[in-house]
Amino acid sequence: MSHTTKQILNNPEIFLDDLTDSTEHILDIEFDARFEEWKARGSDKQVRASSLGTCIRQAYYSFNDQAQRTPVSDPLARRRMYMGFINEEIMGKIIDKMPGKTHGLSSEEQNKFPIHVDLLNDEDIHCAATTDFVKEYVENDVKYYVPIELKSTDVYKWKDFTYWKYHLKQLLLWVYIAKQNGLNVPYAMLIYTRRSTMDMKSCVIAVDTLYSKMGKVVESYEHWYPFMDDLVNRLKWSIRNKQVPAMPTDVPKYICNTCPHLGKCTNNVD
């Protein structure tokens, strides 16, 4: 319902209602575009890092069900995700000021290399991963890729916070696939931004470049490789043999409670 200027001037409630309506309109536009992007990503033979990094059983059920993606409808989830989109946009501008070519600045790139990588040596089950940005460097005519995964958070104990394991695994899967495909990856960056202050915390995954420093949060890809390789191969075995993977022990309960496959998982359905 439209209102006259006089009505708006005489009633602040109309202004506030319009503010709410306009907010939802902007969210609708953004999520409609993102939804088309998400639908276009992947295939019916693809295992996504977002699922496998979170939970091997979620990846198993998602691959078998191939449920039709549906738009995000929860009001709180939409607003939190939108704040994440804003963080990505701001960080993209910052990252683009740094040396090297920046991939991921436009939404169209989200389904393309090097933002999106597929495990090329698979025929029946394709593992794929997508990250937020990739910096590309060229040295002596050789290309090097640094993936950057961004997360925004309101975590309460910011001082003691390092990272969430499932976020680390998602980025590790990008690295795993990139290395399997023969790419040069010196290191990978998991960066958290505190929404209230824009403070940043990082976790460096040392890959081809050896790196460690006192006071820095650093993980070694060499250390994580056996775990990631086993994770990918266990999932493939489970899919091919139609046998649900063993219950993981490192998945937070709040993720289980919001998983669309909770019923099947609880009952150990194959």
N, C-alpha and C positions, 0 to 999 in steps of 0.2 A: 504494500500500500504506500503510495507516495503522499507526501505532506507538503503543505505550502510553507514558504519561508516564515510567514507569521506564526504558524503552528510550531515550527521548530524553535523559533525564538522564545515562544511563550512556554515551552514544555521541554525541559532537559531530558525527560524520559524518552522522548522521540529521538533525540540525539544519541542516547545510550543504546536504544534499540537498533538504530541504524548502524552504530559501531559494531554491534554483535553480528548483524546481518552481513555487513561488509567483510568482517573477519571470516565468516563461513564461506562467503563467495570467493575470497582469495584462496582459501584452503581448497575449495572445490576445484578451482582452476589448476592449482599446483598439483593436487593429487590425481586429477584426471590425466595430466601430462605424465606424471611419474608412473601411473598405472599402465599406460600404454608402453612405456619404457620397460617396465618389469615383465609385461606379457611377452614382449619381443625378445627378451633375453632367454637364451637356452632352448632346449628341445626336450622331447619326451624321453630321450636317452641320456639326460644330463643330471649329474649330481652337483648341486650348488654348494659352494664353500660356506655360505651363510647357514645352511642346514647342517652340513657335516662338521663344521667348526663348533656348532652349538651342541649337537647331540647325534651320535651315530645312528640311534634308533629313529630320530626325526628324519634323518637323511634317507634311511631305509624305507620308512613308510611313505615319505614324500615321493620317492622314486617309483614305488609300486602303485601308489594311488593316482599319481599325476592329476591331482585335483585341480580344477579350474581356479585360477587365481581370482580373488574377489577384492574389490576396493576396500581400503581401510575405512572403517565407519566409526570406530570408537572415538568420541570427541577428545578425550585426554590424550590418547595415542596419537591422533592427528596433530595436535598442537605440539606435543613433544617432538614428533618426527619433523615437523615444520621448523622448529628451532634448530634441529640438526641440519636441515637444508640451508638455513641462514648461516650457520657456522661454516658449512662447506663453502658457501659463496664467499664469505669473508676470507677464509683461509686460502681459498683458491687465488684470490687477488694477492695475498701475501706471498704464497709459494711461487706465483708467476713472476714476482720481482726478483727472485733468486736466479743465479746462473743456471743454464740448462734449459732444454725445451720442456714445457709443461703439457702433459696430456690430462684430459679430464675436465677442462674448463667449460665445455659445452655438454649438454645432456646427451647429445647424439653419440658422443664418444664412449658412453657407459657400456655399450654393447660391442665395442670394437677394441682390437689390440692397440696398445698394450694394457689398457684399463681392464679389459676382459681377456682372460687367457683360458685356453682349453688344453686338456691333456691329449696330445695328438696321436699317441700310440694305442689308443683304445678304439675298438670297433663297436662293441655292444653297449658299453657304459662309459660315458664321457664325464670326467671330473672337470669342473670349471670353477673359476674364481674371478671376482670383480673387486677392485679396490677403488678408492676415491680419486687419487691422483698418482701419476707416475712422472718422475723427472727422468728425462733422457739426456745422457751425456755422450759425447763422441771424443775419443782419445786415440790418436794414431789410426784413424778410420775404423775403429772398433766401437760398437754401441754398448752402452751400459744403462741399466734400468734400476731406478730406486722407487719402489712402491711406497705409497703413503696412505695409511688408513687413518681417518679422522673420526673421533668420537667426542661428543659434547656431553657433559655430565653435571649433575648437582650433588655428587657424592658428598656426604657430610664430613667424613674424616679425610679431607683433601690432603693434609700434611703427610699422612701415613699411606696414602693411596699409591699403588704402582700401576696395576692393570688388571683387567678381568681376563681370565684364562681363555674364555671362549672367543673373545676379541682377538687375542694373540693367535689362537688356532686358525681363525679365519684368514689372517694375514699370512701365517705360515703356509697355508694351503696355496695361496697365490705364489709364494716363493717356491714351494714344492713343484707346482706345475711348470713354472717358468724354468726352473733348473732341469726338470725332466725334458723340456723342450730345447735345452741348450743355450738359454739366455745368460748373459753376464749380469749378475745381481750382486753388487758390492755389499749392500745392506738394505734393510727395510725399516720403515719408521711407523710406529704406532703412536699417534699423538692424541692426547686428551686435552680438551679445552674446558675450563670451568666457566659455566655460563654466567655466573654473577660477576666475575672479575676479569675474565678472558686470560687468566693464568693458564700456562700450558705445562703439561708433563709428557715425557716421551719414554718410550721403550725402544731401544735399538736392537734389531735382530741382525747380528753380524753373520754375513753369508760368505761371500768370496773374500771380503776384507776382514782380516783379524783385528778385533777391536775389544778392548775392555778398559774401563776407567773407574777409579774409586769414586763413589758417590753417584754414578750413573746407573740407570736401570738398563741392563744389557742381557740379551738372551743369545745363545749360540745356535745357529741353524744346524751345525754339525751335531750338537747335543740333541736337538729335537727331531732330526731326520728319521731315526729309527722309529720313533713314536708315530710320526706322520705317515711314513711308508706303511707301517702296520695298520694304521687307521684306515687308509685308503684300500688296502688289500683285504682287510677284514670285511669292509662294506661290500666290495665287489664279490667276495666269496658268498656273503649272506644273500645278496641279490640273486646271484646265479643259482644258488642252492635253495632259494626260497625259505630261508631260515633266519628268523629275527636275531640280530646280534645280542650278545650278552648285555645286561643292564649296565650302563655306564655309572660310575661312582662320582664323577666330577661335574654333574649338571645341577645347577641351583634349583631348588624346589619351585621358586616362582616362575622359572621357565617351563618346568613340567606342567604347572597349573594352567598355563596359557597355551599349551601345545594342542593343536587340533587333533593329534593322534593319541592323546592321553588315555582314552578308553582302550584302544587296541594295545597300547604299551603296558598298561596295568594288567591286562589279561594275557600278556605274552602271545598275542596273536601273530602267526607267521604271515 
